[in-house]
Amino acid sequence: MVPFVPGWHIESLCEHLEAVSAGRITRLLVNEPPRTMKSGLISVFWPTWEWATRPTTRWMFSSYSMGLSVRDSLRCRRIIESSWYRARWGRVYQLTGDQNVKSRYENDKAGYRLATSVGGSVVGEGADILVADDPNNLDEIHSDPVRDGVNRWLDEVWSTRMNDPKTGRQVVVQQRGHERDATGHLLSQDVRWEHICLPMEFDGKRRSTSLGAYDPRKEMGELLWPQRFDVASLKELKTRLGSYGTAGQLQQAPSPAGGGIFKRDHWKYYKALPEIREIILSFDMAFKQLSDSDFVVGQAWGKKEADKYLLGQARGRMGFGASVQTVRQMKAQYPKAQAILIEDKANGTAVVETLRKEIPGIISVEPKGGKVARAYAIQPEQEAGNIHLPDPTIAPWVGDFIEECSSFPLGANDDQVDAMTQAVNYLSQRSTPGFAVVGSGDRKQATDRFEQGD
């Protein structure tokens, strides 16, 4: 017997399932990491609770695999047939003997549970509550034909199986695997879904449904279920999943496999620098020093002709004093930096006023056009191979930088992207001065000195 481990997310999900049962929610979409009780709660326990008071409810459960649908159907039936359950609710209903197989069983109050698979035939069948539990197979998530087939089945077959379109309810639950998986497809339609999104590590986004806020976490990085997944076990899981799997399956924020605005295979890398003709510093400041505030990012960029080189980066959650000190330190590390760009928002305004008379070249930048527009402005340069990053073998933090760029603008953070677009747009709009400040022999000074901030 495995002991029950409580978690706030279980209580929150139960509240929403009760609302579905009562008809207050008709479409519920749940994104939740693996092994956090999503299938057990929705596909096993919920129907047993529902039948204890409303045994006439008719269910249809689907998954990418018939085997998974049958597995949860059997787990549910074992609870219903247990002496513990029968002692409490046996008087309410009984399973019938003439229709009691793995894929379908009925009770004597005309309720039933039907198990099927995505793509399976359900002609002539209907239900009051439709549940799609993991409609996408993660092993096939990057196959366009397979993924499109799942979405087409959900639209053309599954959604038409409600006994009464006015009172029928639909629930979809899955861990994310692709930006155009079932979740992405359903959210792109002009149909309202109550959406519960539970990242394994809190990403700072305040989320709510018609029932109100459902995620009580306040600390950036706070774990979803620390009693089951602590820091050590999560670190091991993230290592196995890799950055892309972590973003999708754990954080419920999948980035395109090839990248969104910034394609992964368009980056250029260097291990030794050419002769750099200009250096600037670019800073993206946060509003305040809180555990769930944005990061402060400082980047050093170099330019030679049309090519731009990311030389180094400092990144961390900092208050005003630490932000000022970071600007001073980066200027000391890159004394030839001519311009120091600081966005005129958040702490940036105060930082500019504090340092303007101390450090020459500080420029207060007023952002124009929005984050996405600024990203698209430099995307042609990235595609053309004009933006160079230090090779990840000599700058491990570059992996996180690439992941943030790939998931932009849908990812949890965009501070590194903001600092980059500010720098590259500035360098692209001005001529290059005619003096050399960094050569290939200065690799350590130019790129390694500030990696401790990452």
N, C-alpha and C positions, 0 to 999 in steps of 0.2 A: 504494500500500500504506500503510495507516494503522498506525503502530506501536502495539503493545500497551502500555497504561499500567496498571501493577499497582495494586492497592488491597486493603487488608485485608478489605473487605467481599466482594470476589470470592472470596478464599480461604475465608472463613466460609461463604458460600453454597455453594461447591463441596463443603465438608465435609458440609453437610446434604443436598445432592443425592446424594452417595455413600451416605449413610445411607438415603435413599429407595430407591436402586437395590438396596441390600443387604436391604431390607425392615425395617430397624430403625425407620424412620419411615414411616407409612402415609398420613398427612395432613399436608401442609406448606403453610402460608399465608405468603406473602412480600409485604410492603409496602415499596416502594422508589421513590425519586424517578425522574422520567424521565431518560433518557440516561445511566443509570449501569450499563448492561450486563445488566439483568435479563432482557430478552427474548433478547438474544444468547446469554447463558449458559444459560438454561433451555430455550429453544425451538430453539436452533440447535446449540450446542456439546455440550450434555449428551447428546442422542441419539447423536451420532457417537461419543462416548466409551463409551456403554453398548453400542452394537452392536459395538465393537471386542472386547469380551469376552463379551457376551451377545446375539448377533444374533437370538435367538428372541423378544426383547422386542417386544411389540406396543403401539404408541402411538396415542393420540387427542389431538389438539391443537384447541382452540377459542379463538376470540376474538370480540369484538363484531362484527368485520368478517371476512367470508370472505377478503377481499383480504389482510388482515394474516396470517391463518393460512396462506394460500398463499405469501405473501412469505417467511415464516420456513421453510416447507417447502422452498422452492426454495433458500434460502441453505444449509440443511442438506444438501440433495442435492448442491449444488455442491462442498461440502467432501468428501463421500463419494466423488464422482467425480474429485476432483483427483488429480494424479499424486503429490503429497506424501502424501495419505492412503492411496492404493492401494499405494504402495511399502511402507507400514508394516503395513496391516491388510487388504490385498486378498486375502490367502490365507484370511482368516477367513470372509468372505462376499462375495457379488456381488449387485448389484441385478438383479432379473429384467427381462426385456425385454417380457413380455406384460402386466405391471402396473406401469407407470412413468410416471404422469402427475403433473401439478402437485399435485392434491389427494390423491393416494394412490400410494404406491410400496411395493413389497415386496422382500425379499431371498430368496435361495435357501435360507435356514434357517427360513423361515416367519414371520419378523418383518415387520412393516409399520408405516408411518406414515400416519395418516389426518388430513386437515385438514378442519375444519368450522367453523361459526359458531354463536354463542349463538343459540338459537332454531331452528337448523337440524335437519333430520331425520337421526337416526342409527339408525333402526329396523333391527334385525338386525346392527348393528355392535357390537363390543366391543373392549376393550384391557386390557393389564396395567397401564399407567400412563396416567392421564388428566391432562392439563395444560390449565388455563384461564388464558390469558395475556391480561390486560386484558379481563375479561368485560364491564365497563361502558364505554360510550362517554361520555366526559366532556362531550360536546356535548349529551347527553340525560340527564345524571345527575340533574337536578332534576325530571324527569318521573316522577311516581309510577307511572303505568301501565307505562312502559318499565322502570323500575328493578324494580318488582314482577315483571314478566315475566322479567327476567334471573334473579332469585332463584328464581322458580318453576321455570324451566328447569334450573337447577343442582340443585334438590331432586328434581324428578320425572323428569328425562331424563338429564342428564349423570351424576349419581351412580349411576345404575342400569346404566351401560355397562361395569362391570368384569367381565372374563372370569371371575374367581374372587373373590368378595367377601372371602374369607379372606386372600388375598395381594395383592389389587389395591391400588394406591396412587393418591392424588390430590394434585395440586399446583395451587394457585391463586396467581397473582402479579399484582399491580396497584399502581398509585399510587392513594391514596385520593382520593375526590371528594365523598363524602357519608357522613353517619354511618350511613345504611342502605344503603350499597352492598353489593357481594358480600361484602366482608370483614366489615362490620358484621353482615350477615345470618348468615354462617357462625359468627361468634363468639358470636352470641346463642343458638345451638342447644346442646343438651345433648350435644355431640360434641366430643371433644378434638382440637384442631388444634395442631401445633407452629407457633408464630407468630414469624416474624422481622419485626421492624419497624425500619426504618432511616431515621430522620429525617435530612434534609440537614445540619441543625445540631443538635449533641448537646443534648438537653433535660434532661439530668440523671437520666433514668430508667435504672435498671440492669435490663437485660432478659436473659433466658436461655431456653433450650429444654432438652430432655432431654440434649442434648450439652454443656450448660454455657453460660456467658456467651459471647455472640457479638459484642458490641460493646465494643472495648477503650478507647473514648474516656473521658476523665475531665474534660476542660475544658468548661465550659458554652459552647455555641456552636461547639465544634470541628467542623470541616467533615468530611463523609463521605468526599469524594474530592478533596482540595485540588489534586491534580495536574491534574484536569480542571475542577473548579469552584472557582476561588479567590474571594476576597472580592469583587473587582470584578465578575466575571462573575455571581456569585450575586446581588449587589445589583441588577444589571440584570434578571435573571430574576425576582426578587421584585417589581420594579416592574411588569413585564408581567403577572404573575399576580395581583397585588393581595393584600390580606390574607387573603381567604377561600381563594383558590387556593394561596397560600403555606402556609397551615395544613394543607390537605389534600394537595396534590400533592407538596410539598416536605417537610413535617413529619409527614405521615401521621397527622394529628390533626384531621380535619375537624370544624368546628362546624356546627350546623344553620344553613341559609341565613338563617332568621329568628331564630336564637338558640335556646338551650336553655331553662334556667330564666328567663333574662333575654332577652326578645325585643328584637330590634334596633329595631323600630318603636315600642316603648313608651317610649323615652328622650325626655325633653324637653330643649331646649337654650335657652341664653340668651346674649345679647351684652351686655346691661346688667343689672346686678343690681337687684332691688327692695330695699326697706329690710329688711335682715336683722336679726332680733331675738335671735339667739344664734349663737355660733361655738364649735365644739369642734375639737380635733385628734385624729386616730386613727392609731395606729401598729401595723404588723405587722412584727415583728422576725425576723431570721434566726438560725440556730443559730451560725454562724461565718462568717468571711470567707474563702470559697473561691470559685474561679471557677465551681464547679458548685453553689454553695449558693443558697438562695432569695434573692429580693430583699428588701431593707428598704424599706418603703413608709410614708410619712407623708402623710396627707391632711387638708386643712382643709375642714370642712363648716359650712354655715350653715343656719339654719332660720327660716322665716316661716310661722306657722300650721301647716298640714299639709304644706307643701312643704319639701323639703330640697335644698340647693344644694352641689354639689362646687365649692369655691372654688379649690383648687390642690393640687398633689401634688409630692412629692419621692420619687424611686425610684432605687435603685442597690444594688449589692452592697457591703456595708459591714461592717467589724469593729465591735467594741464601742465603741472610741473615736469612730469616725465616726458611729455611731448616736447616741451621746450628743450629739455636736455638732449633728447634724441636728435633734434635739428642741429644743435651745437656739435654733437658727436659725429654725425654724418658729414657735416661741413669740415670737421677736423680730419676725417678719413679721406675726404675728396676735396682737398684745398683748392684745386683748379676748377671746381664747379662754378660756372659763371652765373647761372640762374638757379634760384631756389623757389620752386613753385609750391604755394600753399593755398589750397582751396578756401575761398572766403565763406566758410560756413562752420557751424559747430565751434570747436575750440580753435579752429584755424584763424579766425579773426583776431582773437586775443593773442595767439602765438605771433602773428605778424606784427602787431603793435608792440609786443614785448621785445622782439628781436630786430626790428627794422633798422634801428640806429647802431646795433651791435654787429650785425653781419651784413655785408654788402650783397646786393643781388637778390634780395627777397622780393618776390612778386606775388601779390594777392590776386588769385585767379577766380573770376566769377564764372561758374559753370553755365554753359548755354546749351540748349537743345535736349537735355535729358541724358541719362546714362546710356541708354540703348543707342541713341543717335550718335553719341561720341564714340561708342564702340564700333558702330558701322563705319564711321569716318576713317578709322585706321585699319579696318578689316582688309581692304585691298592690299595694304602694305604687308600684312601678315601672310596673305595668300600668295603674294609675289615673292616671299622669302626675304623681305627686308627687315624683319624683326628677329633678332638673335638672342637666345637665352644661354646662360652657362650650362654646360652639359650636366645632366643629373648625377653623373658619376663623380663630379667634383663639387656639386652644389645640390645636396639631397632635397632641400626645400623647394626646388623647382617643380617637383612632382605635385605638391599641393597648389602651387601657382597655376600649373597647367589644368588641374582639375577644376579650380575655381573659374578659370577662363572658359573651360569647356561647358560648364553648367550655367554660365551667365546667359540670360538674366534670371534664370529660375532657381539658382542655387541659394544656399543659406547666406553666403557672404559675397560681397563684391568689392571690398576695399582694395585688394590688389589690382583688380581690373580698373578701378577708378584712378589709382595712381599711375598705372600704365597709360591709359588713354589720355590723361592730362599731359604726361611727358611726351608721348609720341606725337600727339597733335601739335604741341608747342614746337618740337624739333622740326616737324614737317612744314611749318609755316614761317620759318626763318632761314636765313642763309648760314652757312657754316663758316665760322671764323678761321683764319689761316694760321693756327699754331697747334702743335702736337702737345698733348698733356699726358697721355698714357700709352705705353707700348706693351708688346706682348710680355716683356719681362716683369711687368707690374701686376701680373695676374693675382697674386696674393693680396696686394694692397687694394686692387680694384674690385674684387668680388667676394673675398672670404671674410673680410674684417667685420662684417655686420651680420653674418648668418646666425649669430646667437639669438637674435630677436625672433627667429622663426620657430 
